[in-house]
Amino acid sequence: MSESATHAAIETVARNSYGRLIAFLAARSGDVAGAEDALGDAFVAALERWPVDGTPQKPEAWLLHAARNRLIDAARRNQIRQHSEKFLQQLAEEAQTVAATHQYFPDERLKLLFVCAHPAIDAAARTPLMLQTVPGVDAERIASAFLVSPAAMAQRLVRAKNKIRDAAIPFCLPDPPEWDERIFFVLDAIYSAYTAGWESVIEVSSTPHALAGDAIAVGRTLVQLMPAEPEAHGLLALMLHCEARRAARYTRNGEFVPLDQQDTARWSRPMIDEAENHLLSAAAFKRMGRYQLEAAIQSVHASRAVSGCINWQEIVLLYEGLVQIAPGIGSLVGRAVALAQAGKPAAGFAALEDIPSSRVANYQPYWAARGHLLQLLKQKDEAQKAFTRAASLTDDPALREYLFKRSAGRI
Amino acid sequence: MLVTGTSKRIGLSIATILAQAGARVAVSEAKTVAKASICHPVMRFARARGNFAQMSKCTVAARHYCGVVGILPARTKTKRKPVIMKYALLVHGSQEYFDRGKDAAYIAAGMAYGEALRAAGVFVGGAGLRSPQTATTVSVRDGKRHVHDGPYAETKEFLGGFAIIDVPNLDAALEWAARHPAASESSIEVRPLAGFDFSGGAKKPS
């Protein structure tokens, strides 16, 4: 086999199985960094051997076997072979079982997701750790999306992996009493990855944009691993609805376009359809949750592509539900705007005024919403001040320009 | 225009994995320091093996069940489970918290908690501490002994007590920490013990 064909074969295995291989090794050793080292070495060995020996029939089993050999080498170097023999023996037996019987090996990625999003891990490390281990996103790309230096991100990841190993965070699924709390952390970590990839993006090829794709990939994996969790479907639907509109967020000249004025022809119909299917699957479980409600709100917006109008009354109802279970500042502002759009600008403004001022000082959407509502209430001067403040709080140049235009009353 | 989204993304490449390995080399210095100070490889593998053998959830659940309902699990002295992980539960409390030390309900809750730990077979040791006003701090510098009144730090929270427990993993330790009667008004710091203790010397692989 030619070298390039072998490389292609290795890349295919890496793309399809990297997260599963890491999860399999780490779930048995409790050591994510050790699993990464061993698997990295196994891939290096594959690059050497496969062009000579041919691509093995079961590449994953070959890699697991090689990773296990690396662990033995490491143990020998550290003269601790006798202590680790039992663990390595077990690993070898399992690798053999995988090779002999199953076409594929046990999928431990869900356990790995729960470990990465464990509340005992530094909150700032959960999403990066999840992105690095499950879809195998390059650490530098993660660092640039989270606006920290690669060295700082690497440190953060090393610390988190050390904590997993040294504090013995278990690779197991939480029991029912903790399930809801723990699943929240998993969903939150995935959504954080998506929002990191969402903000301040214009060019499609940019790094943060790619991260949004990675987040959706993890969301798909989660749905596949937990098909009976409605919130997993809800989160995926939410991300897909947002992603479907990416091209419509800016005009071809790079100008910002607010959601209710976007050209629906530029929305991705396949993504909207996929989102709607997941929302329907979620609804079948009759267990409401934060992400399902947020996805449902986006679904109402998406229906404008068919109906040509937005049912704000329906959005108000959904926000009422959302602020009950997740009274975050985003949902409070969203509810106020929906009230105003549904024909009750005074009620909407009162809802905005009810939000404690300490929470909104630096929250750009609040000031944009305030400007919009004041404009509806014909309070021009106050509206101008709010839009100016909003403009000063965003890092997206196109959005800043849009907000200044609204401030000047040009739109 | 169709947004190609994920399909536009080039998936994980072998180059990425190798780059990741490379990135690890770049931080190897930090890692080496961390490894040397925190975790000797012997510990790492002993623990790894232990985790694997002990991770059975039903074992953990059964132990907890016994603890809650107060059944002493059938354990023979000769077949003691290998030591896997020990954690210190450190109670940090305010002055008000210490002032409740003579409260009967408070004492009873502490006793019941200790009993539950013993019944579950996870108790290694522990005690409540008297108030920080009773503390004396000692240090030796250049062979000279320095003694002064009170704890060092000028903090609002003090170490109020501790328990050492022997459980398979962090989740089990966190569960016990949450059950601590002080958890509802103070906070419990959960710290894994390093691989040796004063009583037993270096931890022996079982």
Interface residues (C-beta under 8 A of the other chain):
Chain A: H7 I10 E11 A14 R15 Y18 R28 S29 G30 D31 A33 G34 E36 D37 L39 G40 D41 F43 V44 L47 A74 A75 N78 I80 Q82 H83 S84 K86 F87 Q90 H118 A120 Q132 P135 G136 V137 D138 A139 E140 P150 A151 A154 Q155 V158 R159 N162 R165 D166 A167 A168 I169 P170 F171 C172 P174 D175 V204 S205 A210 A212 G213 D214 I216 A217 E243 A244 R246 A247 R266 S268 P270 M271
Chain B: M1 L2 V3 T4 G5 T6 K8 R9 G11 L12 S13 I14 T16 I17 L18 A19 Q20 A21 A23 R24 A26 V27 A30 K31 A34 K35 I38 C39 P41 V42 R44 F45 A46 R47 A48 R49 N51 F52 A53 M55 K57 A61 I84 M85 P168 N169 L170 D171 A172 L174 P192 P205
